[in-house]
């Protein structure tokens, strides 16, 4: 059973059928999609050196723009401890440059929380809470407590250092595509990163 099914329980079946299909990852079922992010924005320019350093870990990037070609690949993995993992590879094409926003997710079965390790190697950890909107079958994902990852150590981040994400994903039947809107906010700075657009499923295994 997919870690997202386990996290959502019966609420999983309130998702739009195409989102249910998309989030049912297994050894036999990965997801690959392509699309366009109509807008990538956010963050004051003085943060750009940090965004540039983030490119080294496939976590953040300084480029902004409109109508950016996008690819997403979700792949099932099995950790050394036997836990099911889902690798998230999100690719944004800025001309000859490809930027990434990658993560590795697992499930904390006791808390019914998705554990999100961001970057390669991981630099940031965040709890993720999933909520289904039964009216249209869309899903909202929110990051909660965050920690900085330093090798095998994880240090809690003070709230004013955190970049808390809100993700909205829905299926657009009239366009036969997935809509996604991601916003990362800091309590002091405000929006530090945001992207919005659509993608379609290209191939599944």
C-alpha positions as CSV (number, residue, x, y, z in Angstrom):
1,X,0.0,0.0,0.0
2,X,1.3,3.5,-0.9
3,X,2.6,5.6,2.0
4,X,0.1,8.3,0.9
5,X,-2.8,5.8,1.2
6,X,-1.6,4.9,4.7
7,X,-1.2,8.5,5.7
8,X,-4.6,9.6,4.5
9,X,-6.5,6.4,5.5
10,X,-10.1,6.5,4.3
11,X,-9.7,10.1,3.1
12,X,-7.6,8.9,0.3
13,X,-10.7,7.7,-1.5
14,X,-12.1,11.2,-1.4
15,X,-9.4,12.3,-3.8
16,X,-10.2,12.7,-7.5
17,X,-9.7,9.3,-9.2
18,X,-6.7,10.6,-11.2
19,X,-5.0,11.9,-8.0
20,X,-5.7,8.5,-6.4
21,X,-3.9,6.9,-9.4
22,X,-1.1,9.4,-9.3
23,X,-0.4,8.8,-5.6
24,X,-0.5,5.0,-5.7
25,X,3.2,4.4,-5.9
26,X,4.6,0.9,-5.6
27,X,7.5,-1.2,-7.0
28,X,5.4,-1.7,-10.1
29,X,4.1,1.9,-10.4
30,X,6.2,5.0,-10.8
31,X,5.0,8.3,-12.2
32,X,6.4,10.6,-14.8
33,X,4.9,13.8,-16.0
34,X,5.7,16.8,-18.1
35,X,4.3,20.3,-18.3
36,X,4.9,24.0,-17.9
37,X,5.1,26.2,-14.8
38,X,3.4,29.4,-15.9
39,X,5.2,31.3,-13.1
40,X,8.1,30.8,-10.8
41,X,8.7,33.7,-8.4
42,X,9.5,34.8,-4.8
43,X,12.2,35.9,-2.5
44,X,14.2,39.1,-2.2
45,X,17.4,39.3,-4.3
46,X,19.6,39.2,-1.2
47,X,18.6,35.6,-0.8
48,X,19.8,34.6,-4.2
49,X,23.3,33.5,-3.0
50,X,21.5,31.0,-0.7
51,X,19.4,29.8,-3.6
52,X,22.5,29.4,-5.8
53,X,24.2,27.3,-3.1
54,X,21.0,25.3,-3.0
55,X,21.6,24.2,-6.6
56,X,24.5,22.1,-5.3
57,X,22.1,20.0,-3.3
58,X,19.3,20.0,-5.9
59,X,17.1,21.9,-3.5
60,X,16.8,25.6,-4.4
61,X,17.7,27.8,-7.4
62,X,17.8,31.5,-8.1
63,X,16.2,31.6,-11.5
64,X,12.7,33.0,-11.9
65,X,10.4,33.4,-14.9
66,X,7.3,32.4,-16.8
67,X,6.3,29.4,-18.9
68,X,9.1,27.2,-17.6
69,X,9.2,23.6,-19.0
70,X,8.8,21.2,-16.1
71,X,9.2,17.5,-15.5
72,X,8.3,15.4,-12.5
73,X,9.3,11.9,-11.7
74,X,8.1,9.9,-8.6
75,X,10.0,6.7,-8.0
76,X,9.4,3.9,-5.5
77,X,12.5,2.9,-3.4
78,X,13.2,0.7,-0.4
79,X,15.5,2.1,2.3
80,X,18.2,0.1,4.1
81,X,15.8,-0.3,7.0
82,X,13.2,-1.8,4.7
83,X,11.0,1.3,4.8
84,X,9.1,2.3,1.7
85,X,10.3,5.5,0.2
86,X,9.2,7.7,-2.7
87,X,11.8,9.8,-4.5
88,X,10.6,13.1,-5.9
89,X,12.6,14.6,-8.8
90,X,11.2,17.9,-10.0
91,X,13.1,19.5,-12.9
92,X,12.8,23.0,-14.3
93,X,14.4,24.0,-17.6
94,X,15.8,27.5,-17.9
95,X,17.3,27.4,-21.4
96,X,20.4,25.3,-21.2
97,X,20.2,25.0,-17.4
98,X,18.2,22.4,-15.5
99,X,17.3,23.1,-11.9
100,X,16.0,20.6,-9.4
101,X,13.8,20.6,-6.3
102,X,14.2,17.1,-5.0
103,X,13.1,15.2,-2.0
104,X,12.8,11.7,-0.4
105,X,9.6,10.9,1.5
106,X,8.8,8.1,4.0
107,X,5.9,7.5,6.4
108,X,5.9,7.8,10.2
109,X,3.2,5.1,10.8
110,X,2.7,6.1,14.4
111,X,2.0,9.7,13.7
112,X,0.5,9.2,10.3
113,X,2.8,11.9,9.0
114,X,4.9,11.9,5.8
115,X,8.6,12.5,6.5
116,X,10.1,14.8,3.9
117,X,13.9,15.0,3.4
118,X,14.7,17.8,1.0
119,X,17.9,18.0,-1.1
120,X,20.5,15.5,-2.3
121,X,22.2,15.1,0.1
122,X,19.4,16.1,2.4
123,X,19.8,19.5,4.0
124,X,16.3,20.0,5.4
125,X,13.7,17.8,7.0
126,X,10.0,18.6,7.3
127,X,6.9,16.9,8.6
128,X,4.1,16.9,6.0
129,X,0.4,16.9,6.7
130,X,-2.0,15.9,3.9
131,X,-5.6,17.1,3.7
132,X,-8.3,16.2,1.1
133,X,-10.9,18.6,-0.1
134,X,-13.9,16.4,-0.6
135,X,-15.7,19.0,-2.8
136,X,-13.4,18.7,-5.8
137,X,-11.1,15.9,-4.8
138,X,-8.1,18.2,-4.5
139,X,-5.3,17.9,-2.0
140,X,-3.5,20.3,0.2
141,X,-0.1,19.5,1.7
142,X,1.5,21.6,4.5
143,X,4.9,21.4,6.0
144,X,5.0,21.5,9.8
145,X,8.0,21.1,12.1
146,X,11.4,21.5,10.3
147,X,14.9,20.5,11.1
148,X,18.3,21.2,9.6
149,X,20.1,18.0,8.5
150,X,23.8,17.8,9.3
151,X,25.0,14.4,8.4
152,X,23.4,12.0,10.9
153,X,22.3,14.9,13.2
154,X,19.1,16.8,12.8
155,X,18.7,20.1,14.6
156,X,15.3,21.8,15.2
157,X,15.0,25.1,13.3
158,X,13.6,28.1,15.1
159,X,10.3,29.2,13.6
160,X,11.8,32.4,12.1
161,X,14.3,30.3,10.1
162,X,11.8,28.0,8.7
163,X,10.4,28.0,5.1
164,X,7.0,26.4,5.4
165,X,5.4,25.1,2.2
166,X,1.8,24.9,1.2
167,X,1.1,22.7,-1.8
168,X,-2.2,22.5,-3.7
169,X,-2.8,19.8,-6.3
170,X,-5.9,19.1,-8.2
171,X,-7.0,17.4,-11.4
172,X,-8.4,19.6,-14.2
173,X,-10.9,17.4,-16.1
174,X,-11.5,19.9,-18.9
175,X,-7.8,20.1,-19.6
176,X,-6.9,16.5,-18.6
177,X,-4.0,17.8,-16.6
178,X,-2.7,18.1,-13.0
179,X,-2.6,21.6,-11.5
180,X,-0.1,22.4,-8.9
181,X,0.7,25.5,-6.8
182,X,3.6,25.5,-4.3
183,X,4.3,28.4,-2.0
184,X,7.1,28.5,0.6
185,X,6.8,31.2,3.2
186,X,9.0,32.5,6.1
187,X,7.3,34.2,9.0
188,X,9.5,37.3,8.7
189,X,10.4,37.5,5.0
190,X,7.1,36.3,3.5
191,X,7.1,34.3,0.3
192,X,10.6,33.0,-0.5
193,X,9.7,30.6,-3.3
194,X,6.6,29.9,-5.4
195,X,5.7,28.0,-8.6
196,X,2.4,27.3,-10.3
197,X,1.4,25.4,-13.4
198,X,0.2,22.2,-15.0
199,X,1.5,18.8,-16.0
200,X,0.3,15.6,-17.6
201,X,1.2,12.0,-17.1
202,X,3.5,10.9,-19.9
203,X,4.3,7.3,-18.9
204,X,3.8,5.0,-16.0
205,X,5.5,1.7,-15.1
